[in-house]
Amino acid sequence: MKQAPILLTDEQMQAFITKGFLVLKTDFAPEFHEKLMDELNHVYQEEGNPGNNLLPRVPALRKVFDHPAVDGALQSVIGPNYLMHTHRHGHFNADPNPGGWHKDSYWGYSRMRNHHPWWAMIMYFPQNTPPELGPTSVMPGTQNYASRVFTEDEMNKEALASGEAGTFILIHYDIWHRATANTLGQPRYMLKFEFMRTEAPTAPSWNNENEKWKTPSSASELLYQNEEMWEETWDWLSGKVGAIAETRNDSDVGQLSTTLIGDNEPEAINAAYQLAASGDEGLAALEKALYATQLKDSRLAAYGLSIAGEKAVPILEQALESEQESTVAHAVFALGELRHISWSVVGKLNELLSHPSLPVRHTVVDALSMIQEPTEEVVAGLIRALKDEDVQTRFTAGLALCRFGAEADAAVPHLAEALNDADRYVRGHAVEALNYINTDAAKEVLIDYLLASRWCSSTTPVSTF
């Protein structure tokens, strides 16, 4: 029987929102990790990296994700119905040199990074991992920034996911991270799994005791200070859409507009959030920047409009007619973040599923899954996307349908067709969608497919039967 999840506290959630990560630990007996390491060493030495088959090839890992500390951390950040993504990877690090700073791709997603935690990642360490063994490190507070130029002083703020066997780091999907140098030369595994939120938050999913945001004292040590963004994320996770628009910021809109299109990214993001809280004048400034030819300016405007409430909808709807691809894609992104508030634009979004731009089509599919209403019209659009000539559009549609449950039953025969797609992620996401739809028709298709494609974890090149 699965144990009750250990949900995060307010203080832990505030730390996650500001820093973009938490280092936590399971309490498995040492024997569990000894056996796990034996299995990993055998698989990697005899067969190589199992890639997406990591979980079925090393079945003991299932216990890790049933652990109440892991499950509770994920439920707290991305909701109780989270999805474990089809892509997963075991990283083996024996390199005496550190890796390069990067953000992970979305494995098929060429998509706009999101300040809200729709996605998260767990990196699990099955062996004692002191700093000398090359643990993963993150740069605290960088999850919302595109730039990655760190000074020597800033590098001193690097945080290591170091600890005993069973330590794991929960990260905001978009945080800058890297592998550090393994100077001991001993095997070091980091088992990486991705997770997606399937439901927009309607209430806190952590152990919430205080409604109001409180900036943790540790935030003062971060590279950048983003009070408005942190509080807005807290409100979003608490189920509030466009809450920042209910406040009134009397800042100098002219100065904020100049800062928005400046070269200082942290200050520009702060400006976008403050403009979203500055009434009609602030919205007009964001609208102007949405049409900017500089990609970063248009993107930042979209972040501001995505939190600005119902007054932003007509601005974004008009932008859908722009001839500039980036403006359209950014407007679609913002409409998706406004969720049900944008329901009146669903017809126009469905029309954009025929847009020649792939980024526009990809973003439309994501946005439809967030808006969700009217459901029949949205699901019909996602069924169209399942049949798109572009692979990414197809498997984005599969993931999108995970967010509807039984209301997406009309998609079942089309998902059945997708199970025969040449692309592994189209097939994988179709499986997940059928699982979340969970009607009798969906279960019949899913069980037939899984029986026919059953994986045997004991079958290897040296043991074929």
C-alpha positions, -999 to 999 in steps of 0.1 A, spaced: 0 0 0 13 34 -10 23 56 19 8 91 24 29 118 6 51 140 27 39 174 14 62 204 14 57 232 39 51 269 31 87 276 39 99 249 14 76 261 -13 88 296 -8 124 284 -11 115 265 -43 98 295 -59 127 318 -52 157 294 -57 141 270 -82 152 238 -64 151 218 -32 176 191 -21 157 164 -2 163 128 8 146 94 10 150 71 39 156 37 22 179 13 40 215 11 28 208 -23 13 183 -9 -11 208 14 -27 236 -13 -27 213 -35 -47 203 -6 -69 239 2 -76 246 -34 -85 218 -34 -110 229 -1 -125 265 -12 -128 255 -45 -145 232 -28 -170 257 -1 -179 287 -24 -182 269 -52 -201 244 -33 -221 251 4 -221 228 32 -211 192 20 -213 179 55 -221 141 57 -220 140 21 -208 157 29 -176 127 23 -154 116 -11 -168 153 -22 -171 159 -13 -134 125 -20 -118 136 -12 -83 135 25 -93 97 23 -91 100 23 -53 119 56 -55 90 73 -71 65 57 -47 85 71 -18 64 96 2 92 122 1 95 121 -37 58 118 -43 49 145 -18 75 170 -33 61 164 -68 25 167 -56 33 200 -38 49 216 -69 30 202 -99 -2 189 -84 -15 154 -74 -22 141 -109 13 148 -123 26 128 -152 60 110 -154 72 119 -189 82 92 -214 117 105 -216 140 96 -187 178 92 -186 205 78 -163 236 100 -163 269 84 -156 297 108 -147 333 99 -145 347 131 -160 373 150 -141 362 182 -158 329 200 -151 301 200 -177 287 231 -194 259 252 -180 226 244 -198 188 242 -195 173 208 -206 152 206 -238 116 195 -235 123 164 -256 104 173 -287 93 207 -274 107 237 -290 87 258 -267 87 290 -247 101 287 -212 75 292 -185 78 310 -152 50 289 -137 59 254 -127 40 233 -153 70 210 -155 96 198 -129 125 174 -128 138 149 -102 175 140 -102 181 110 -79 215 99 -66 217 62 -57 252 64 -41 268 86 -15 277 117 -35 302 140 -19 313 171 -38 344 153 -51 322 127 -69 308 153 -93 271 158 -83 248 180 -104 249 216 -95 224 244 -101 226 282 -101 200 293 -76 173 316 -88 181 314 -125 151 294 -136 134 324 -152 163 338 -172 176 331 -207 211 344 -201 239 324 -185 269 346 -182 281 341 -146 309 361 -130 335 345 -108 317 359 -77 284 346 -90 299 311 -95 305 310 -58 267 308 -54 266 275 -73 246 249 -52 255 212 -52 231 183 -50 255 165 -27 246 140 0 241 104 11 226 77 -11 189 86 -16 194 123 -20 174 139 -47 171 174 -61 137 187 -73 142 214 -98 121 239 -117 125 225 -152 141 257 -166 169 262 -141 205 265 -153 225 234 -141 255 213 -150 275 183 -139 305 191 -117 340 175 -118 343 139 -106 378 140 -91 375 106 -73 371 86 -106 345 64 -90 311 56 -107 285 84 -102 250 79 -113 223 106 -115 189 93 -125 168 120 -142 131 119 -146 108 146 -160 73 154 -148 44 174 -162 14 190 -144 -18 177 -159 -41 200 -140 -39 238 -135 -38 246 -98 -71 255 -81 -58 255 -45 -25 249 -28 -14 213 -32 13 215 -4 9 217 34 -3 253 32 -10 272 64 -5 308 55 -23 324 25 0 353 21 34 352 4 65 357 25 99 361 10 124 338 27 155 353 42 176 331 19 163 350 -11 186 379 -3 216 357 -13 202 351 -49 217 368 -80 185 385 -88 155 398 -68 121 394 -83 95 401 -56 66 406 -79 73 374 -99 77 353 -67 45 365 -52 26 361 -85 39 325 -87 27 318 -51 -7 331 -60 -8 311 -92 1 279 -73 -27 288 -49 -52 288 -78 -55 325 -86 -54 335 -123 -44 371 -131 -43 381 -94 -16 407 -101 -40 427 -121 -61 432 -90 -33 452 -74 -25 487 -84 11 497 -90 17 534 -93 51 531 -107 64 553 -136 51 534 -166 73 554 -190 104 543 -171 92 507 -168 86 507 -206 122 517 -212 135 491 -187 113 464 -204 132 467 -236 166 472 -220 196 448 -218 193 440 -181 172 408 -182 163 406 -144 152 443 -144 133 438 -177 113 409 -161 105 430 -131 93 457 -154 70 433 -172 54 422 -139 50 457 -127 35 469 -159 9 440 -156 -2 457 -123 -2 492 -137 -37 494 -152 -46 504 -188 -14 524 -193 8 495 -183 -12 471 -206 -7 496 -235 31 495 -229 31 457 -229 9 456 -261 34 478 -279 63 456 -269 45 425 -280 49 436 -316 86 444 -312 109 428 -337 134 420 -310 124 385 -298 133 391 -262 112 423 -260 81 405 -274 86 375 -251 89 396 -220 57 415 -230 40 381 -233 50 372 -197 35 404 -185 2 400 -205 0 364 -194 -7 374 -158 -27 406 -165 -62 391 -163 -92 396 -185 -82 430 -198 -53 414 -216 -76 391 -237 -87 416 -264 -51 428 -267 -39 392 -273 -68 383 -296 -59 412 -319 -22 401 -319 -32 368 -333 -37 386 -367 -1 399 -368 20 389 -397 50 385 -373 53 349 -363 69 357 -329 41 381 -320 14 355 -328 32 327 -309 38 349 -278 1 360 -278 -10 324 -280 13 316 -251 -2 344 -229 -38 333 -238 -30 298 -226 -16 311 -193 -48 330 -188 -66 297 -190 -105 298 -188 -104 336 -191 -95 331 -227 -123 308 -237 -138 332 -262 -107 330 -284 -107 292 -288 -123 294 -323 -95 316 -335 -69 294 -319 -83 263 -337 -80 282 -370 -43 288 -362 -37 250 -362 -34 256 -400 -8 283 -395 24 277 -416 46 284 -386 55 253 -366 62 273 -333 27 288 -336 11 255 -341 31 240 -312 21 268 -289 -16 267 -299 -18 230 -289 -3 238 -255 -26 268 -250 -58 249 -259 -50 223 -233 -47 250 -207 -79 270 -217 -100 237 -220 -133 254 -226 -155 249 -245 -143 213 -241 -158 198 -272 -143 225 -294 -109 223 -278 -108 185 -280 -118 186 -317 -88 210 -323 -64 186 -305 -76 157 -325 -68 177 -356 -33 183 -342 -28 146 -336 -29 142 -374 -5 171 -382 23 163 -406 48 177 -380 60 152 -353 62 178 -325 27 190 -331 14 154 -330 31 145 -297 23 178 -281 -13 170 -289 -10 137 -271 4 153 -240 -23 180 -242 -51 154 -241 -38 141 -208 -53 172 -192 -90 164 -200 -97 130 -184 -129 114 -196 -140 146 -214 -115 137 -241 -132 103 -249 -139 114 -285 -101 113 -290 -97 76 -282 -99 62 -317 -75 89 -329 -51 81 -301 -54 44 -311 -41 54 -345 -13 74 -329 -1 42 -312 12 31 -347 31 64 -353 68 60 -363 79 85 -336 85 71 -301 71 102 -283 39 103 -303 33 67 -293 44 73 -257 22 104 -253 -8 86 -268 -3 59 -241 -3 85 -214 -34 102 -228 -53 70 -229 -43 63 -193 -56 97 -182 -88 96 -202 -95 63 -185 -129 55 -200 -138 19 -209 -129 26 -245 -96 41 -236 -87 12 -213 -95 -14 -239 -72 2 -265 -45 8 -239 -45 -27 -225 -44 -43 -259 -14 -21 -269 5 -27 -236 0 -65 -238 13 -66 -273 44 -44 -265 51 -59 -231 87 -53 -219 105 -81 -201 132 -66 -178 150 -100 -176 155 -104 -214 190 -93 -225 214 -102 -253 229 -129 -230 196 -141 -217 171 -142 -245 145 -166 -229 
